[in-house]
Amino acid sequence: MSRPRVVIVGAGFAGYRAARTLARLTRNRADITLLNPTDHFLYLPLLPQVAAGVLEARRVTVSLPGTLRGVRLVLGEAERVDLDGCAVHYRGPEGGAGTLGYERLVLAVGSANRLLPVPGVAEHAHGFRGPPEALYLRDHVTRQVELAAADSPESAAARCTFVVAGAGYTGTEVAAQTHLLTDRLARRNPLPAGLRPRWILLDVAPRVLPELDERLSRTAGRVLRARGVEVRTGTSVRQATPDGVLLSDGEFLASRTLVWCVGVRPDPLVRALGQPLERGRLIVDAYLRLPDRPEVFACGDAAAVPDPDRPGEFTAMTAQHAWRQGRVAGENLAASLGLGRRRRPYHHRGAGFAVDLGGARAAANPFGIPLSGLAAGAVTRGHHLAALPGNRVRVAADWLLDAVLPRQGVQLGLDRSWPVPLDTAAPEPARGPGGPVEPGPGPYEARRGPEHERAGGTGGEEPMTHGSRGIRPDGHPAPKPSTRGPASSPRADL
């Protein structure tokens, strides 16, 4: 007797948890295939620490083949789902097309980049969606500080002015964590005229972290301001240029760095299914099934899941919900095959949130108890270690080494001197100051791939958050896992 075929699309918080749960319950009695652009699960809440040089990039990536036993990984990006034909059509990382048939389907494709129609942002802003962007940002800010040390005071001031658009979870942590990095770099590379790195955090909301508890917001704002970060609420970007950023209040900030962290939208793949949607998300029942397609489950950012605590509303696009929805989807799918426990509706009450502000500082409210300072830092890092499905010892070791050793401030050679569009709807050709650059004969020619991503931010726009296009070390464009974001927000939900 043949085993039932199950296809899971996406390995973000929801997809990874669904695959792990299903593999445990079915015990090789089902043929489980996971379709994902990369071979890893990305733990997004720790990505700002990669940009700040606290963690090595591989620490926040968990191997799919190494942790999902009994699950077959297929590298590729879903292009179309044929619900009538029970098939998923995908494109592989090297361009080849493929098809996966299924008897049960889990759609956990997450979210896609959201880029507002602001002139110049697509061309000049830096995104923050995955390890390539985090590594690029670290290279970029390191390069700007090092160049500023030998530049004129006016040019050095522009190089050392860093603007972050979006004061949600991602933008707040990026500003807090990377500010510490630039301060350390400036101590090793003294800047002219006594300049210090300047970080500016913008948001149209009236406070930072507008989607979180107001006490957490006040704590985070207080820490940022005490550290020297300029927090400007009720302010947005009107235009981005190569030389700076024009704000909505008319002020022009001379800067070489704009980090775009203003949110995401549900993956457009689900819109093409022709099923009922709620703000771009698939409407599912309490058991995470499509109403007229009981063989299809959806969870994470791709799904509008009824919130039993708020009748008539849907759960937010957060990592907390995605992680737990993945488990319920796996359990209910196994039950539909007669291989697991009885199905159950989705219900979850959050245990709080945590925001790591760098160093020993954090803001957290576990079980509604507001914490700050060292206590919040301990809770936040303890939560991350508990939530990580792998690499715990390596992450803890990196934290220990960062506490006792000087942080390395070196470039990896990822930065270049001309911009590449932030739009990730399609691969962009390598380009230089004069236009597209033809690939040269050697791997070290001046070739550009996409250095930017539309940022995953958080904030009231609901974040981020998997697969993102970047550049390979040889300068070529990386394969296109890119228009899709993580199957969850990057917030550190407890």
C-alpha positions as CSV (number, residue, x, y, z in Angstrom):
1,M,0.0,0.0,0.0
2,S,1.5,3.4,-1.1
3,R,2.1,6.0,1.5
4,P,0.0,9.3,1.3
5,R,1.9,12.1,-0.3
6,V,2.2,15.3,1.7
7,V,3.7,18.5,0.3
8,I,4.7,21.4,2.6
9,V,5.5,24.7,0.9
10,G,7.8,27.0,2.9
11,A,10.1,26.3,5.8
12,G,9.6,29.4,7.9
13,F,8.3,29.2,11.5
14,A,5.0,27.6,10.4
15,G,6.3,25.3,7.7
16,Y,9.3,24.0,9.7
17,R,7.1,23.3,12.7
18,A,4.4,21.6,10.6
19,A,7.1,19.4,8.9
20,R,8.7,18.4,12.3
21,T,5.3,17.7,13.9
22,L,4.1,15.7,10.9
23,A,7.3,13.6,10.7
24,R,7.0,12.8,14.4
25,L,3.4,11.7,14.2
26,T,3.4,9.7,11.0
27,R,6.7,7.9,11.6
28,N,7.5,7.2,8.0
29,R,3.9,6.2,7.2
30,A,3.6,9.3,4.9
31,D,5.7,10.6,2.1
32,I,6.5,14.1,3.3
33,T,8.1,16.6,0.9
34,L,9.2,20.1,2.0
35,L,9.6,22.7,-0.8
36,N,11.8,25.6,0.2
37,P,14.3,28.0,-1.6
38,T,17.0,27.3,0.9
39,D,18.2,24.3,2.9
40,H,17.7,26.0,6.2
41,F,15.2,27.4,8.6
42,L,16.1,31.0,9.5
43,Y,15.6,32.1,13.1
44,L,14.9,35.7,12.3
45,P,14.8,37.3,15.8
46,L,18.6,36.9,16.1
47,L,19.4,38.3,12.6
48,P,20.2,41.8,14.0
49,Q,23.0,40.2,16.0
50,V,24.5,38.9,12.8
51,A,24.6,42.4,11.4
52,A,26.2,43.7,14.6
53,G,28.9,41.0,14.5
54,V,27.7,39.3,17.7
55,L,26.8,36.0,16.0
56,E,28.2,34.2,13.0
57,A,25.7,34.0,10.2
58,R,25.3,30.2,10.3
59,R,24.2,30.3,14.0
60,V,20.8,31.7,13.0
61,T,20.3,29.0,10.3
62,V,19.1,25.5,11.2
63,S,19.7,22.8,8.7
64,L,16.6,21.3,7.3
65,P,18.1,17.9,6.3
66,G,19.9,17.7,9.6
67,T,16.9,18.3,11.8
68,L,13.9,17.0,9.9
69,R,14.4,13.3,9.7
70,G,11.9,11.5,7.5
71,V,11.2,14.7,5.4
72,R,12.4,15.0,1.8
73,L,13.8,18.5,1.0
74,V,13.3,19.9,-2.5
75,L,15.1,23.1,-3.2
76,G,12.9,25.5,-5.2
77,E,10.3,28.2,-5.1
78,A,6.6,27.5,-5.7
79,E,5.3,29.4,-8.8
80,R,1.8,28.0,-9.1
81,V,-0.5,25.7,-7.2
82,D,-3.0,23.6,-9.1
83,L,-5.7,22.9,-6.6
84,D,-7.9,20.9,-9.0
85,G,-4.9,18.8,-10.2
86,C,-3.4,18.5,-6.7
87,A,0.0,19.7,-7.9
88,V,2.6,22.3,-7.0
89,H,4.7,23.7,-9.8
90,Y,8.0,25.1,-8.8
91,R,11.2,26.6,-10.1
92,G,14.6,25.2,-8.9
93,P,17.5,27.4,-7.8
94,E,19.3,26.9,-11.1
95,G,16.2,27.6,-13.2
96,G,14.8,24.1,-13.8
97,A,11.0,23.5,-13.5
98,G,9.4,20.8,-11.5
99,T,6.1,19.5,-10.2
100,L,5.1,17.9,-6.9
101,G,1.9,15.9,-6.7
102,Y,0.1,15.7,-3.3
103,E,-2.8,14.3,-1.4
104,R,-2.4,16.8,1.4
105,L,-0.9,20.2,1.1
106,V,0.4,22.7,3.7
107,L,0.8,26.3,2.4
108,A,3.2,28.1,4.7
109,V,4.8,30.4,2.1
110,G,5.0,33.3,4.6
111,S,5.2,36.9,3.4
112,A,6.7,38.9,0.6
113,N,8.5,42.2,0.7
114,R,6.5,45.4,0.9
115,L,8.0,48.4,-0.7
116,L,6.1,51.7,-0.5
117,P,6.1,54.0,-3.6
118,V,8.8,56.3,-2.2
119,P,11.1,57.7,-4.8
120,G,14.6,56.3,-4.7
121,V,14.0,53.7,-2.0
122,A,14.2,50.8,-4.4
123,E,17.5,52.0,-5.8
124,H,19.3,53.3,-2.7
125,A,17.9,51.6,0.4
126,H,19.3,48.5,2.1
127,G,17.0,45.7,3.0
128,F,17.1,43.4,6.0
129,R,15.5,40.0,5.3
130,G,18.1,37.3,5.6
131,P,21.8,36.4,6.2
132,P,23.0,38.0,2.9
133,E,21.5,41.4,3.9
134,A,22.7,41.2,7.5
135,L,26.2,40.4,6.3
136,Y,26.1,43.1,3.7
137,L,24.9,45.7,6.2
138,R,27.8,44.8,8.6
139,D,30.3,45.1,5.7
140,H,28.7,48.4,4.6
141,V,28.7,50.1,8.0
142,T,32.3,48.9,8.6
143,R,33.4,50.3,5.3
144,Q,31.7,53.6,5.9
145,V,33.4,54.1,9.3
146,E,36.8,53.1,7.9
147,L,36.5,55.4,5.0
148,A,35.2,58.3,7.2
149,A,38.3,58.0,9.3
150,A,40.4,59.2,6.4
151,D,37.8,61.6,4.8
152,S,37.0,65.3,5.2
153,P,34.8,66.2,8.2
154,E,31.8,67.0,5.9
155,S,32.0,63.7,4.0
156,A,32.8,61.8,7.1
157,A,29.6,63.1,8.8
158,A,27.5,61.8,5.9
159,R,29.3,58.4,5.9
160,C,28.7,58.0,9.6
161,T,25.0,59.0,9.5
162,F,22.8,55.8,9.4
163,V,19.1,56.1,8.9
164,V,16.7,53.2,9.8
165,A,13.1,53.5,8.4
166,G,10.6,51.6,10.5
167,A,10.7,51.4,14.3
168,G,9.0,48.1,14.6
169,Y,10.7,45.0,16.0
170,T,13.3,44.7,13.2
171,G,14.2,48.3,12.8
172,T,14.5,48.9,16.6
173,E,16.8,45.9,17.1
174,V,18.9,46.8,14.0
175,A,19.4,50.4,15.2
176,A,20.1,49.2,18.8
177,Q,22.5,46.4,17.9
178,T,24.4,48.0,15.0
179,H,24.8,51.3,16.8
180,L,27.1,49.4,19.3
181,L,29.1,48.0,16.4
182,T,29.7,51.5,14.9
183,D,30.7,52.9,18.2
184,R,33.4,50.2,18.6
185,L,34.6,50.7,15.1
186,A,34.9,54.5,15.7
187,R,37.0,53.9,18.8
188,R,39.4,51.8,16.7
189,N,39.3,54.2,13.7
190,P,39.1,57.8,15.2
191,L,36.9,60.0,13.1
192,P,37.9,63.6,12.1
193,A,36.7,66.6,14.1
194,G,35.6,64.4,17.0
195,L,32.7,63.0,15.0
196,R,30.7,60.1,16.4
197,P,28.5,57.7,14.4
198,R,24.9,59.0,14.2
199,W,21.9,56.7,14.1
200,I,18.4,57.9,13.3
201,L,15.3,55.7,13.7
202,L,12.2,56.8,11.9
203,D,8.5,55.8,12.1
204,V,5.2,57.3,11.3
205,A,3.8,55.8,14.5
206,P,3.8,57.9,17.7
207,R,6.2,55.5,19.4
208,V,8.8,52.8,18.8
209,L,7.5,49.2,18.8
210,P,3.9,50.4,18.2
211,E,2.6,46.9,18.0
212,L,3.9,45.9,21.4
213,D,2.9,46.8,25.0
214,E,3.4,50.5,25.7
215,R,5.7,49.8,28.7
216,L,8.0,47.8,26.4
217,S,7.9,50.7,24.0
218,R,8.9,53.2,26.7
219,T,11.7,51.0,27.9
220,A,13.1,50.5,24.4
221,G,12.8,54.2,23.6
222,R,14.6,55.1,26.8
223,V,17.5,52.7,26.1
224,L,17.8,53.9,22.5
225,R,17.9,57.6,23.4
226,A,20.3,57.1,26.3
227,R,22.6,55.3,23.9
228,G,22.5,58.2,21.4
229,V,20.0,56.9,18.8
230,E,17.8,59.7,17.5
231,V,14.2,58.4,17.6
232,R,11.9,60.4,15.4
233,T,8.3,59.4,15.5
234,G,5.6,60.7,13.2
235,T,8.2,61.0,10.5
236,S,8.7,59.0,7.3
237,V,10.9,59.0,4.2
238,R,9.8,61.2,1.4
239,Q,12.7,60.5,-1.0
240,A,16.0,58.5,-1.0
241,T,19.0,59.7,-3.0
242,P,22.6,58.5,-3.3
243,D,23.6,61.4,-1.0
244,G,21.0,61.2,1.6
245,V,17.4,61.0,2.8
246,L,14.6,63.6,2.5
247,L,12.2,63.3,5.4
248,S,8.5,64.0,5.4
249,D,9.1,67.1,7.6
250,G,11.3,68.6,4.9
251,E,14.7,67.9,6.5
252,F,17.4,66.4,4.4
253,L,19.8,64.0,6.1
254,A,23.2,63.7,4.4
255,S,23.8,59.9,4.6
256,R,25.1,57.0,2.7
257,T,23.0,54.4,4.5
258,L,19.2,53.9,4.6
259,V,18.0,50.6,6.1
260,W,14.4,49.9,5.1
261,C,12.4,48.0,7.7
262,V,8.8,49.0,7.1
263,G,7.1,45.6,6.8
264,V,5.9,42.9,4.5
265,R,2.7,41.7,2.9
266,P,1.3,38.2,2.5
267,D,2.9,36.2,-0.3
268,P,1.3,36.9,-3.7
269,L,1.3,33.2,-4.4
270,V,-1.8,32.7,-2.4
271,R,-3.7,35.4,-4.3
272,A,-3.4,33.4,-7.5
273,L,-5.2,30.4,-5.9
274,G,-8.6,32.1,-6.4
275,Q,-9.7,31.4,-2.8
276,P,-11.3,33.8,-0.4
277,L,-8.8,36.3,1.1
278,E,-8.5,38.6,4.0
279,R,-6.1,41.4,3.2
280,G,-4.1,39.1,1.0
281,R,-4.2,36.1,3.4
282,L,-6.0,32.8,2.8
283,I,-9.1,32.5,4.9
284,V,-9.0,29.2,6.7
285,D,-11.3,27.6,9.3
286,A,-10.4,27.0,13.0
287,Y,-8.6,23.7,11.9
288,L,-6.4,25.7,9.4
289,R,-8.1,24.1,6.3
290,L,-9.4,26.0,3.3
291,P,-13.2,25.9,3.5
292,D,-13.8,24.2,0.2
293,R,-10.5,22.3,0.1
294,P,-10.2,20.0,3.1
295,E,-7.0,18.5,1.7
296,V,-5.3,21.9,1.8
297,F,-4.0,23.5,5.1
298,A,-2.6,27.0,5.4
299,C,-0.7,28.6,8.4
300,G,1.6,31.4,9.2
301,D,1.6,34.7,7.4
302,A,-0.1,33.1,4.4
303,A,-3.3,32.3,6.4
304,A,-6.0,34.4,8.0
305,V,-6.7,32.2,11.1
306,P,-9.8,33.1,13.2
307,D,-8.8,34.4,16.6
308,P,-11.1,32.7,19.2
309,D,-10.3,35.4,21.7
310,R,-11.5,38.2,19.3
311,P,-14.6,37.0,17.4
312,G,-14.6,38.2,13.9
313,E,-10.9,39.0,13.8
314,F,-7.8,37.1,12.7
315,T,-4.5,36.2,14.4
316,A,-1.6,38.6,13.8
317,M,1.3,37.8,11.5
318,T,3.8,37.0,14.2
319,A,6.4,34.2,14.8
320,Q,4.5,33.2,18.0
321,H,1.3,32.4,16.0
322,A,3.1,30.9,13.0
323,W,5.2,28.5,15.2
324,R,2.1,27.3,17.0
325,Q,-0.1,27.2,13.9
326,G,2.5,25.0,12.3
327,R,2.1,22.5,15.1
328,V,-1.7,22.4,14.9
329,A,-1.5,22.1,11.1
330,G,0.8,19.1,11.4
331,E,-1.4,17.5,14.0
332,N,-4.7,18.1,12.1
333,L,-3.1,16.9,8.8
334,A,-1.9,13.7,10.5
335,A,-5.4,13.2,12.0
336,S,-6.9,13.6,8.5
337,L,-4.8,10.7,7.3
338,G,-5.7,8.6,10.4
339,L,-2.1,8.7,11.6
340,G,-2.3,10.9,14.6
341,R,-4.4,12.3,17.4
342,R,-7.8,13.9,17.0
343,R,-7.9,17.2,15.2
344,R,-8.2,20.4,17.3
345,P,-8.9,24.0,16.6
346,Y,-6.2,26.6,16.8
347,H,-6.1,28.5,20.0
348,H,-3.2,30.3,21.7
349,R,-2.6,33.0,24.2
350,G,0.7,34.8,24.1
351,A,3.2,34.6,26.9
352,G,4.7,38.0,26.2
353,F,7.4,39.6,24.0
354,A,11.1,40.2,24.3
355,V,13.3,42.8,22.5
356,D,17.1,42.5,22.6
357,L,18.6,46.0,22.6
358,G,22.2,44.9,22.5
359,G,24.8,44.4,25.2
360,A,23.0,43.4,28.4
361,R,20.0,45.6,27.7
362,A,16.6,44.3,26.7
363,A,12.9,44.9,27.2
364,A,10.6,42.0,28.0
365,N,7.2,41.2,29.5
366,P,7.1,37.4,30.2
367,F,3.5,36.5,31.3
368,G,2.7,40.2,31.5
369,I,5.5,41.1,33.9
370,P,7.4,44.1,32.6
371,L,11.2,43.7,32.8
372,S,14.1,45.8,31.7
373,G,17.9,45.9,32.2
374,L,19.8,42.7,33.1
375,A,16.7,40.7,34.1
376,A,15.1,41.4,30.7
377,G,18.4,40.6,28.9
378,A,18.6,37.2,30.7
379,V,15.0,36.4,29.9
380,T,15.4,37.4,26.3
381,R,18.5,35.4,25.6
382,G,17.1,32.4,27.6
383,H,14.0,32.5,25.5
384,H,16.0,32.6,22.3
385,L,18.1,29.6,23.4
386,A,14.9,27.7,24.3
387,A,13.1,28.6,21.0
388,L,16.0,27.8,18.7
389,P,15.5,24.3,17.1
390,G,19.3,23.9,16.8
391,N,22.7,25.6,17.3
392,R,22.1,26.4,20.9
393,V,25.6,25.6,22.1
394,R,27.1,27.6,19.3
395,V,24.9,30.6,19.9
396,A,25.7,30.5,23.6
397,A,29.4,30.2,22.9
398,D,29.3,33.3,20.5
399,W,27.5,35.3,23.2
400,L,30.2,34.3,25.8
401,L,33.0,35.2,23.4
402,D,31.4,38.5,22.6
403,A,31.3,39.3,26.3
404,V,34.9,38.7,27.0
405,L,36.7,39.4,23.6
406,P,36.9,42.4,21.4
407,R,34.4,42.2,18.5
408,Q,35.9,41.7,15.1
409,G,35.5,44.7,12.8
410,V,36.6,43.6,9.4
411,Q,35.0,43.7,5.9
412,L,34.3,40.5,4.1
413,G,34.4,42.1,0.7
414,L,30.6,42.1,0.1
415,D,30.2,45.9,-0.2
416,R,30.5,47.8,-3.5
417,S,30.2,51.5,-4.2
418,W,27.1,51.6,-6.4
419,P,23.5,50.7,-5.6
420,V,21.3,47.9,-6.9
421,P,17.5,48.1,-6.9
422,L,15.8,46.9,-3.7
423,D,12.8,45.5,-5.7
424,T,13.0,41.7,-5.7
425,A,10.2,40.8,-8.0
426,A,12.8,39.5,-10.5
427,P,16.5,38.9,-10.5
428,E,18.4,42.1,-11.4
429,P,21.5,42.1,-13.6
430,A,24.8,43.1,-12.1
431,R,25.4,46.8,-12.7
432,G,28.0,49.4,-12.2
433,P,27.9,53.2,-12.2
434,G,27.4,53.3,-15.9
435,G,24.8,50.6,-16.2
436,P,24.7,46.8,-16.4
437,V,28.0,45.0,-16.1
438,E,28.8,42.0,-18.2
439,P,30.2,39.0,-16.2
440,G,34.0,39.0,-16.4
441,P,36.3,36.0,-16.9
442,G,37.2,35.6,-13.3
443,P,35.4,35.4,-10.0
444,Y,37.0,38.5,-8.6
445,E,36.0,40.9,-11.4
446,A,33.9,44.0,-10.4
447,R,30.5,42.3,-10.8
448,R,27.4,43.2,-8.9
449,G,24.5,41.1,-7.8
450,P,21.6,42.3,-5.8
451,E,22.9,43.7,-2.6
452,H,19.5,44.8,-1.4
453,E,16.2,43.3,-0.3
454,R,13.0,45.0,0.5
455,A,13.3,45.1,4.2
456,G,11.5,42.9,6.5
457,G,10.5,45.2,9.2
458,T,8.1,44.8,11.9
459,G,6.1,47.3,13.5
460,G,2.5,47.8,13.1
461,E,2.9,46.8,9.5
462,E,3.6,43.3,10.7
463,P,7.1,42.2,9.9
464,M,9.0,39.8,8.2
465,T,10.1,38.3,7.6
466,H,12.4,34.2,4.8
467,G,14.3,33.5,1.8
468,S,15.9,36.6,0.5
469,R,18.0,37.3,-2.5
470,G,21.5,38.6,-1.9
471,I,25.0,38.4,-3.5
472,R,27.3,35.5,-3.4
473,P,30.9,36.0,-2.3
474,D,32.0,36.0,-6.0
475,G,29.7,38.9,-6.8
476,H,27.2,37.0,-8.9
477,P,23.5,37.3,-8.2
478,A,22.4,34.6,-5.8
479,P,19.7,32.2,-6.8
480,K,16.3,33.7,-6.5
481,P,14.6,32.4,-3.4
482,S,13.7,36.0,-3.0
483,T,10.3,37.5,-3.2
484,R,9.1,35.4,-0.3
485,G,9.5,36.4,3.2
486,P,9.6,34.3,6.3
487,A,6.5,32.5,7.3
488,S,6.2,34.7,10.3
489,S,7.1,37.9,11.9
490,P,10.5,38.1,13.3
491,R,9.3,39.3,16.7
492,A,10.7,37.4,19.7
493,D,7.4,36.2,21.1
494,L,7.7,34.3,24.3
